[in-house]
Each structure stands twice: as C-alpha cells, then as structure tokens.
Amino acid sequence: MTKPKLETQADVNHKNAAKDKIEIAWKCKILDLYEPLYRLDWWIPEKNVYMEHKQRTVSKGKYDTVILRLSKLLMMKDLKDLVNARCFFVVGFTDGLMYAEIRDDYDYKVTVGGRKDRGIVGDVEPVFHFPIADFRYVY
C-alpha cells in the first residue's frame, strides 16, 4: 500500500515557481516526471539531471538538516549509478531556493522521520538528514 498523494494546490504553486526559477538560472528546460513511476519531480534531459523538490515554511537556518525520504534517495542513487546522472535535492525555504547534490561520499545515516499528526500509514518512515551546510542557492 502506498501513501495517498498529499500535495496541495499551494504545494504545486511552490513547485512550479521553483521550476521556473531554476529554468531561468540554469538556462534549461525541466520536464515534470510521472511521480508514481519515477518517484521524483523533475528531469533536465540535456544535462542528465534528476531533481526532487520540497517546500518548507521555515528559513534555512531553523534546523541543521532537512529530511528526504529514503526511497527517493535510493532512486537518485540508482540513477547516478545506472545512467551516470547528477541528482539534486531542491528545497524552497522562506529565505531562498536551495539545492544539494546527491554524492557518493556522504555518510548516509538513516533515521525515522515524518509526521504522525495525519494518521496515515507510512507517513513515518526511513529518512536521510541532509546537512543544511551542503545546500547552495540556486541563484
């Protein structure tokens, strides 16, 4: 059983705005991926780059890390290995749009994370904590 799609219209608006900013800053065209199949948000074919986007309602300095579902991290690591892709975790904070590259030299420590307030099976799951210090501004 998979988790229900929890994306709101506000989430879609944030994601589309982030996509527009990246396309301008990186001079590229981003394709939306079919999430049930690819589990990631975007692909830049000419750059062989895959990306996952998350929007946060806090500044980048609020916490030392930002979490990413382990299943998404595994998908990106597979794409790096199978098709020699670069993969980025893109996060919109209240003070800017940032990204971190999935690297082979991370010490990928997995913990339990997620939300309990929605009562959804699978909302608490294995997650990886990306250090905020590894994020760079998109522009």
N, C-alpha and C positions, 0 to 999 in steps of 0.2 A: 504494500500500500504506500502511495506517495502522499506527500503533504499537499493540501489544497493550495491553489495559487492565491497568494495574499497581497499581490501587487494592486495598489490603489491607483486612481487616476493621477493623484499627486505624485506617486512614485514614477509613473510613466512620464509625466511632465518633467520631473527632475532628470530622468534618464535621457529623454530627448534633448534637453538643454545641454547636458553634459556631452552627449554625442556631437551636437552642433559645435560646441567649443573645441573639442578635440579635432574635428574635421578641419576647422579653421587653423588652429595652432599647429597641427602636424601636416597640413596640406594633403589630406587623404579623403577617401570615401569609405565610410563604415557601413557594413552590411549587418542588419539585425539577424541573429540566428534563431532558429526554432528551438526554444528552450527545452521542451520535453525530449528532444533528440540530442542536442548538443550540451545542454545544461549551462551554457554560457550565454552572455548577452550579445557580444559583437565579434566581428571578424573584419580585418583590413586585408583583403586578398593580396594587393600589390606589395604589402610589407610583411606578409605572413605573420600577422599579429592577431591574437585572440585576447578578448578582454571580458572581465566581469565587472559590473558596476553596482555599487551600493551607495545609498544616500544616508547621511547621518544628520541628526538635528543638534549636533554639538560642534564646537570648534576642534581643530586637530589637536590642540593641547589639553583637552579634557581628560584623555586617557593615554596610557603609554602604548597601547596596542589597539588594533581593530581586528575583529574576527572575520574569518571566511570559512564557510562550510568545508569540511574535509573532502566531500565528494567533488566540489568544484576545484579544489586544489589538485586532487588526483587527476581530474580531466585535463587540467592545464599541464601538469607534468607529463601526462601521456602525449599530449600534442607536441610538447617540446621534444620528447624522445622519438615519436613516430614520424613527424613531418618537419622536424627542426624549426618549429615555430617559436616566436617570442610570445610570452604571455604576461599580461598586466592585470593587476587588481586596481581598479579605479574607484576612488571614494570621493563623493561630494561632501565636504564639511561646510559649516556655516561661514568659514573664512577662506574657502577656496576649493578648487577641484584638484585632486592629487592622484598619483599613481605609484605603485610599487611593482617591480618586475619579479616574476617567479624565477628563482635562481636555484642552481644545483647545490650551492654552498650554504644554504640555510640549514640550521638545526631545527628541523620541522617537529616541534613539540606539539602534541595534540592533547587538548583538554576537552572537558564537557562544557558546552555553551548553548546559548539560545534563550528562548523565552518560555516561561511557564504560565503566564497570565492568559494565554489564548485557549488553553486546554486542548491543544492539537497534538495528536500522537506524532512523534518525530520532530517536534519543534525544539526539543532539547536533544543535541546530537554532538558528534565529534566535530571540533572546530580547531583551526590553526589561528594563533595570535600573531598578526603581522606587526612588527615594531613600527611605531609612528616615525621613528628616525629614518626608516628606509623609504619613506614616501617623498616624492618630488612634486612640485606644482606642474600642472600641465602647461602653463604659460606664465 
